[in-house]
Structures are given as C-alpha cells and as structure tokens.
C-alpha cells in the first residue's frame, strides 16, 4: 500500500472530524478521489486529455526525484498517482492566465494548461516536477475562524494568515522565498529527464550547437544564467526560463551572506541552500529564521517574510543589501 504522509491539523475540531479530513486526503492520494468528490472528478476526467507516454515518464521521474529529497531529510517517500495530473483546456482553469500549472494540496492534484504545459513533454515535465514538490513539501491545515472549514495554514515555508490584503485575499508570508526554493530545486530535474531513452531526440537537440548558441544569445540579452533556461522549443525557438527570477536572486543573496557570516557552519552557499530545502520539506523554519536574524539583524526575518511579490520586491531587496553593507562597515 502507498505510504500516506501525515496531515497536520491545527484546529478545535473533534478528533473524529480531524480523522475524517485525513481519510479524505488519503483517498485523493490513492487516486480514489471520485469516491468522495464524484462531480469534480467526473468533470476533470471528461475534460482532461490523455497523457502521452513521455508525459507519464516525466511524472514518474518527478516522483522519483522528489522522493529522494524526502528521504534526504528523513521523511518517508510517497508517490502522487499519475491519474492525479490533469492536462486541461485553458478556458476551464480558474488560476491566473500567467500560470501554466497549479498544485492543489488538499486534493493532491496538479492541473496544467494544455497550450503551455502540453506544448512539449520536457516543458510538461519541468512543470510537473515543480508542482509535485509543492504537494510533497511540508503541509498543515488550520481552522482560521470558529465556523470555517479547514484551510491550508503552512505550505513549505509559507504561512497563511487570517489577515486580508486589498483584494480581500488572505495574506501569505514567505511565499516569494517558498517559490524561489521550489524553483531552484527544478534546475537538476531537466538533466535527469533527458537521460531517459524516451527523451533521446530532445536530449540531442538540447546538446546541439544551434541550441547552445540560442542559450548564449538569450542569457546575454536577458542577463540570466544558462542554468535558468529549462527548454528551447525546436519548432519556433521559443525560450522557456525559470520563473520567480527576482525571488531567486533574493534567495541567492541571502544564502551568500549567511555563508559569509557563518563559514564554519556553512562551508558553501550550497550548504545554506540545503538548510532552506530542509525547511521547505520538513516545515522547520527555526534554523533559517535564526540564521537570517543573525546575519541581517533583529527583525529582519519578519521583514523579509512580509516582502511583496510584485515590482516592490526590487525596492525591498535593494534596501536589504544597503542595510547589510552599512552593518558590515
């Protein structure tokens, strides 16, 4: 039987109600969601297209690689069923138009836009790995108000609150860094995917001189690293790069400064990032909170946690670097 991860719940609900909620998530994880949510799965199965053999292999590799991370940090691995990944027409998806895919932890589901994620099996695979990580990162639920149902409280390092922003959407702390950590973990997936025999044609294109020249031109123009490009579509030369660029630059900077501040504890920046990975997967954010506070000063962790996810992030990032420079002088 597939291992079922523990569902963490913070609520005044009775033990019986909590257990029923856990059983509900177990059904989803075992690929039997239609037992308790018949209409939703009837719609998904009707509208979702059949996956190709390459897409199925990409999902299997996404599960394998994410399970290695769980094992690395002392957690028991588990698989998200292939049937829980749905490739759907754009018009029926409710999340933003700029999002090619989305993870829904309560239901252990991943949904993908066919026009983007379905363009190429490599692109689909990279999105599938990213969303699989979101499903396997630390997760807990909480009842925000007495009569409310259970909602996601912690997902990875991010923390949802009962506070609302101007759009009356619950405020989430650390979401930018959460996405940055998950996206950086995506960088190794492509090389592993392209080693599979079913992706021989894609691997040959990726290593070709033409493709490498396109990478160099694009990185020079956009001022990004080649490792941030995860695919170039052969048919139209469209380039796909990792998202959350500024958030990843912020994370890299934080890791670099913590390494400089604590070289004995963290011999390299990669060692610092490993601690962020651990926090993302286990939910224990105390170590990274202490390291950030010790490096950037009292109150810095709370301030970084509240950084916005829009154009204002650049202003906050520059202010953080200036403050750090002043503190070191």
PyMOL commands that set and color helices and strands:
alter all, ss='L'
color gray80, all
select helices_A, chain A and resi 15-29+33-35+38-47+53-72+82-84+90-92+105-107+121-136+175-184+189-193+197-207+209-222+226-228+245-261+269-282+286-296+300-305+312-328
alter helices_A, ss='H'
color red, helices_A
select strands_A, chain A and resi 8-10+85-88+101-104+109-113+139-142+151-155+158-164+170-173+229-232+239-241
alter strands_A, ss='S'
color yellow, strands_A
deselect
rebuild
show_as cartoon
